[in-house]
């Protein structure tokens, strides 16, 4: 996809620059700062140890950290 496509996609992502929690079935939640998406469409988080980690967006449930106890959230 073109750079323009990724710019437009990133402009419409929820929670960019915010602390979020990733919930994956049967795994511990992961907390980090949402950085955006990579060229493969994976969600990029900056973790507490300053390491960026990618997640396949179809496999995660993304929630803003301040709403972690509420039902709902967004599928990435």
Phi and psi in radians as a Rosetta constraint file:
Dihedral C 1 N 2 CA 2 C 2 CIRCULARHARMONIC -1.361 0.35
Dihedral N 2 CA 2 C 2 N 3 CIRCULARHARMONIC 2.757 0.35
Dihedral C 2 N 3 CA 3 C 3 CIRCULARHARMONIC -1.005 0.35
Dihedral N 3 CA 3 C 3 N 4 CIRCULARHARMONIC -0.618 0.35
Dihedral C 3 N 4 CA 4 C 4 CIRCULARHARMONIC -1.100 0.35
Dihedral N 4 CA 4 C 4 N 5 CIRCULARHARMONIC -0.712 0.35
Dihedral C 4 N 5 CA 5 C 5 CIRCULARHARMONIC -1.026 0.35
Dihedral N 5 CA 5 C 5 N 6 CIRCULARHARMONIC -0.822 0.35
Dihedral C 5 N 6 CA 6 C 6 CIRCULARHARMONIC -1.152 0.35
Dihedral N 6 CA 6 C 6 N 7 CIRCULARHARMONIC -0.632 0.35
Dihedral C 6 N 7 CA 7 C 7 CIRCULARHARMONIC -1.083 0.35
Dihedral N 7 CA 7 C 7 N 8 CIRCULARHARMONIC -0.801 0.35
Dihedral C 7 N 8 CA 8 C 8 CIRCULARHARMONIC -1.151 0.35
Dihedral N 8 CA 8 C 8 N 9 CIRCULARHARMONIC -0.707 0.35
Dihedral C 8 N 9 CA 9 C 9 CIRCULARHARMONIC -1.096 0.35
Dihedral N 9 CA 9 C 9 N 10 CIRCULARHARMONIC -0.822 0.35
Dihedral C 9 N 10 CA 10 C 10 CIRCULARHARMONIC -1.076 0.35
Dihedral N 10 CA 10 C 10 N 11 CIRCULARHARMONIC -0.673 0.35
Dihedral C 10 N 11 CA 11 C 11 CIRCULARHARMONIC -1.055 0.35
Dihedral N 11 CA 11 C 11 N 12 CIRCULARHARMONIC -0.414 0.35
Dihedral C 11 N 12 CA 12 C 12 CIRCULARHARMONIC -1.810 0.35
Dihedral N 12 CA 12 C 12 N 13 CIRCULARHARMONIC 0.075 0.35
Dihedral C 12 N 13 CA 13 C 13 CIRCULARHARMONIC -1.296 0.35
Dihedral N 13 CA 13 C 13 N 14 CIRCULARHARMONIC 2.456 0.35
Dihedral C 13 N 14 CA 14 C 14 CIRCULARHARMONIC -1.405 0.35
Dihedral N 14 CA 14 C 14 N 15 CIRCULARHARMONIC 2.574 0.35
Dihedral C 14 N 15 CA 15 C 15 CIRCULARHARMONIC 1.280 0.35
Dihedral N 15 CA 15 C 15 N 16 CIRCULARHARMONIC 0.263 0.35
Dihedral C 15 N 16 CA 16 C 16 CIRCULARHARMONIC -1.001 0.35
Dihedral N 16 CA 16 C 16 N 17 CIRCULARHARMONIC 2.286 0.35
Dihedral C 16 N 17 CA 17 C 17 CIRCULARHARMONIC 1.347 0.35
Dihedral N 17 CA 17 C 17 N 18 CIRCULARHARMONIC 0.021 0.35
Dihedral C 17 N 18 CA 18 C 18 CIRCULARHARMONIC -1.806 0.35
Dihedral N 18 CA 18 C 18 N 19 CIRCULARHARMONIC 2.719 0.35
Dihedral C 18 N 19 CA 19 C 19 CIRCULARHARMONIC -1.340 0.35
Dihedral N 19 CA 19 C 19 N 20 CIRCULARHARMONIC 2.244 0.35
Dihedral C 19 N 20 CA 20 C 20 CIRCULARHARMONIC -2.293 0.35
Dihedral N 20 CA 20 C 20 N 21 CIRCULARHARMONIC 2.899 0.35
Dihedral C 20 N 21 CA 21 C 21 CIRCULARHARMONIC -2.134 0.35
Dihedral N 21 CA 21 C 21 N 22 CIRCULARHARMONIC 2.305 0.35
Dihedral C 21 N 22 CA 22 C 22 CIRCULARHARMONIC -1.769 0.35
Dihedral N 22 CA 22 C 22 N 23 CIRCULARHARMONIC 2.209 0.35
Dihedral C 22 N 23 CA 23 C 23 CIRCULARHARMONIC -1.968 0.35
Dihedral N 23 CA 23 C 23 N 24 CIRCULARHARMONIC 2.150 0.35
Dihedral C 23 N 24 CA 24 C 24 CIRCULARHARMONIC -2.095 0.35
Dihedral N 24 CA 24 C 24 N 25 CIRCULARHARMONIC 2.432 0.35
Dihedral C 24 N 25 CA 25 C 25 CIRCULARHARMONIC -0.954 0.35
Dihedral N 25 CA 25 C 25 N 26 CIRCULARHARMONIC 2.306 0.35
Dihedral C 25 N 26 CA 26 C 26 CIRCULARHARMONIC 1.071 0.35
Dihedral N 26 CA 26 C 26 N 27 CIRCULARHARMONIC 0.357 0.35
Dihedral C 26 N 27 CA 27 C 27 CIRCULARHARMONIC -2.213 0.35
Dihedral N 27 CA 27 C 27 N 28 CIRCULARHARMONIC 2.779 0.35
Dihedral C 27 N 28 CA 28 C 28 CIRCULARHARMONIC -1.160 0.35
Dihedral N 28 CA 28 C 28 N 29 CIRCULARHARMONIC 2.464 0.35
Dihedral C 28 N 29 CA 29 C 29 CIRCULARHARMONIC -1.069 0.35
Dihedral N 29 CA 29 C 29 N 30 CIRCULARHARMONIC 2.611 0.35
Dihedral C 29 N 30 CA 30 C 30 CIRCULARHARMONIC -2.069 0.35
Dihedral N 30 CA 30 C 30 N 31 CIRCULARHARMONIC 2.297 0.35
Dihedral C 30 N 31 CA 31 C 31 CIRCULARHARMONIC -1.947 0.35
Dihedral N 31 CA 31 C 31 N 32 CIRCULARHARMONIC 2.379 0.35
Dihedral C 31 N 32 CA 32 C 32 CIRCULARHARMONIC -2.946 0.35
Dihedral N 32 CA 32 C 32 N 33 CIRCULARHARMONIC -3.124 0.35
Dihedral C 32 N 33 CA 33 C 33 CIRCULARHARMONIC -1.687 0.35
Dihedral N 33 CA 33 C 33 N 34 CIRCULARHARMONIC 2.206 0.35
Dihedral C 33 N 34 CA 34 C 34 CIRCULARHARMONIC -1.248 0.35
Dihedral N 34 CA 34 C 34 N 35 CIRCULARHARMONIC 2.130 0.35
Dihedral C 34 N 35 CA 35 C 35 CIRCULARHARMONIC -1.728 0.35
Dihedral N 35 CA 35 C 35 N 36 CIRCULARHARMONIC -0.387 0.35
Dihedral C 35 N 36 CA 36 C 36 CIRCULARHARMONIC 2.342 0.35
Dihedral N 36 CA 36 C 36 N 37 CIRCULARHARMONIC -2.543 0.35
Dihedral C 36 N 37 CA 37 C 37 CIRCULARHARMONIC -2.195 0.35
Dihedral N 37 CA 37 C 37 N 38 CIRCULARHARMONIC 2.700 0.35
Dihedral C 37 N 38 CA 38 C 38 CIRCULARHARMONIC -1.682 0.35
Dihedral N 38 CA 38 C 38 N 39 CIRCULARHARMONIC -3.092 0.35
Dihedral C 38 N 39 CA 39 C 39 CIRCULARHARMONIC -1.192 0.35
Dihedral N 39 CA 39 C 39 N 40 CIRCULARHARMONIC -0.193 0.35
Dihedral C 39 N 40 CA 40 C 40 CIRCULARHARMONIC -1.724 0.35
Dihedral N 40 CA 40 C 40 N 41 CIRCULARHARMONIC 0.014 0.35
Dihedral C 40 N 41 CA 41 C 41 CIRCULARHARMONIC 1.500 0.35
Dihedral N 41 CA 41 C 41 N 42 CIRCULARHARMONIC 0.189 0.35
Dihedral C 41 N 42 CA 42 C 42 CIRCULARHARMONIC -1.445 0.35
Dihedral N 42 CA 42 C 42 N 43 CIRCULARHARMONIC 2.538 0.35
Dihedral C 42 N 43 CA 43 C 43 CIRCULARHARMONIC -1.273 0.35
Dihedral N 43 CA 43 C 43 N 44 CIRCULARHARMONIC 2.363 0.35
Dihedral C 43 N 44 CA 44 C 44 CIRCULARHARMONIC -1.973 0.35
Dihedral N 44 CA 44 C 44 N 45 CIRCULARHARMONIC 2.201 0.35
Dihedral C 44 N 45 CA 45 C 45 CIRCULARHARMONIC -2.081 0.35
Dihedral N 45 CA 45 C 45 N 46 CIRCULARHARMONIC 2.490 0.35
Dihedral C 45 N 46 CA 46 C 46 CIRCULARHARMONIC -1.678 0.35
Dihedral N 46 CA 46 C 46 N 47 CIRCULARHARMONIC 2.029 0.35
Dihedral C 46 N 47 CA 47 C 47 CIRCULARHARMONIC -1.487 0.35
Dihedral N 47 CA 47 C 47 N 48 CIRCULARHARMONIC 2.997 0.35
Dihedral C 47 N 48 CA 48 C 48 CIRCULARHARMONIC -1.033 0.35
Dihedral N 48 CA 48 C 48 N 49 CIRCULARHARMONIC -0.510 0.35
Dihedral C 48 N 49 CA 49 C 49 CIRCULARHARMONIC -1.531 0.35
Dihedral N 49 CA 49 C 49 N 50 CIRCULARHARMONIC 0.288 0.35
Dihedral C 49 N 50 CA 50 C 50 CIRCULARHARMONIC 1.152 0.35
Dihedral N 50 CA 50 C 50 N 51 CIRCULARHARMONIC 0.393 0.35
Dihedral C 50 N 51 CA 51 C 51 CIRCULARHARMONIC -1.794 0.35
Dihedral N 51 CA 51 C 51 N 52 CIRCULARHARMONIC 2.339 0.35
Dihedral C 51 N 52 CA 52 C 52 CIRCULARHARMONIC -1.509 0.35
Dihedral N 52 CA 52 C 52 N 53 CIRCULARHARMONIC 2.345 0.35
Dihedral C 52 N 53 CA 53 C 53 CIRCULARHARMONIC -2.240 0.35
Dihedral N 53 CA 53 C 53 N 54 CIRCULARHARMONIC 2.477 0.35
Dihedral C 53 N 54 CA 54 C 54 CIRCULARHARMONIC -1.840 0.35
Dihedral N 54 CA 54 C 54 N 55 CIRCULARHARMONIC 2.637 0.35
Dihedral C 54 N 55 CA 55 C 55 CIRCULARHARMONIC -2.371 0.35
Dihedral N 55 CA 55 C 55 N 56 CIRCULARHARMONIC 2.370 0.35
Dihedral C 55 N 56 CA 56 C 56 CIRCULARHARMONIC -1.204 0.35
Dihedral N 56 CA 56 C 56 N 57 CIRCULARHARMONIC 2.144 0.35
Dihedral C 56 N 57 CA 57 C 57 CIRCULARHARMONIC -1.130 0.35
Dihedral N 57 CA 57 C 57 N 58 CIRCULARHARMONIC -0.434 0.35
Dihedral C 57 N 58 CA 58 C 58 CIRCULARHARMONIC -1.272 0.35
Dihedral N 58 CA 58 C 58 N 59 CIRCULARHARMONIC -0.234 0.35
Dihedral C 58 N 59 CA 59 C 59 CIRCULARHARMONIC -1.779 0.35
Dihedral N 59 CA 59 C 59 N 60 CIRCULARHARMONIC 0.056 0.35
Dihedral C 59 N 60 CA 60 C 60 CIRCULARHARMONIC -2.228 0.35
Dihedral N 60 CA 60 C 60 N 61 CIRCULARHARMONIC 2.779 0.35
Dihedral C 60 N 61 CA 61 C 61 CIRCULARHARMONIC -2.080 0.35
Dihedral N 61 CA 61 C 61 N 62 CIRCULARHARMONIC 2.067 0.35
Dihedral C 61 N 62 CA 62 C 62 CIRCULARHARMONIC -1.813 0.35
Dihedral N 62 CA 62 C 62 N 63 CIRCULARHARMONIC 2.294 0.35
Dihedral C 62 N 63 CA 63 C 63 CIRCULARHARMONIC -2.370 0.35
Dihedral N 63 CA 63 C 63 N 64 CIRCULARHARMONIC 2.508 0.35
Dihedral C 63 N 64 CA 64 C 64 CIRCULARHARMONIC -1.153 0.35
Dihedral N 64 CA 64 C 64 N 65 CIRCULARHARMONIC 2.487 0.35
Dihedral C 64 N 65 CA 65 C 65 CIRCULARHARMONIC -1.064 0.35
Dihedral N 65 CA 65 C 65 N 66 CIRCULARHARMONIC -0.639 0.35
Dihedral C 65 N 66 CA 66 C 66 CIRCULARHARMONIC -1.239 0.35
Dihedral N 66 CA 66 C 66 N 67 CIRCULARHARMONIC -0.098 0.35
Dihedral C 66 N 67 CA 67 C 67 CIRCULARHARMONIC -2.068 0.35
Dihedral N 67 CA 67 C 67 N 68 CIRCULARHARMONIC 0.374 0.35
Dihedral C 67 N 68 CA 68 C 68 CIRCULARHARMONIC -1.127 0.35
Dihedral N 68 CA 68 C 68 N 69 CIRCULARHARMONIC -0.381 0.35
Dihedral C 68 N 69 CA 69 C 69 CIRCULARHARMONIC -1.681 0.35
Dihedral N 69 CA 69 C 69 N 70 CIRCULARHARMONIC 0.013 0.35
Dihedral C 69 N 70 CA 70 C 70 CIRCULARHARMONIC -1.619 0.35
Dihedral N 70 CA 70 C 70 N 71 CIRCULARHARMONIC 2.693 0.35
Dihedral C 70 N 71 CA 71 C 71 CIRCULARHARMONIC -1.346 0.35
Dihedral N 71 CA 71 C 71 N 72 CIRCULARHARMONIC 2.775 0.35
Dihedral C 71 N 72 CA 72 C 72 CIRCULARHARMONIC 1.862 0.35
Dihedral N 72 CA 72 C 72 N 73 CIRCULARHARMONIC -2.488 0.35
Dihedral C 72 N 73 CA 73 C 73 CIRCULARHARMONIC 1.919 0.35
Dihedral N 73 CA 73 C 73 N 74 CIRCULARHARMONIC -3.097 0.35
Dihedral C 73 N 74 CA 74 C 74 CIRCULARHARMONIC -2.159 0.35
Dihedral N 74 CA 74 C 74 N 75 CIRCULARHARMONIC 2.441 0.35
Dihedral C 74 N 75 CA 75 C 75 CIRCULARHARMONIC -1.466 0.35
Dihedral N 75 CA 75 C 75 N 76 CIRCULARHARMONIC 2.272 0.35
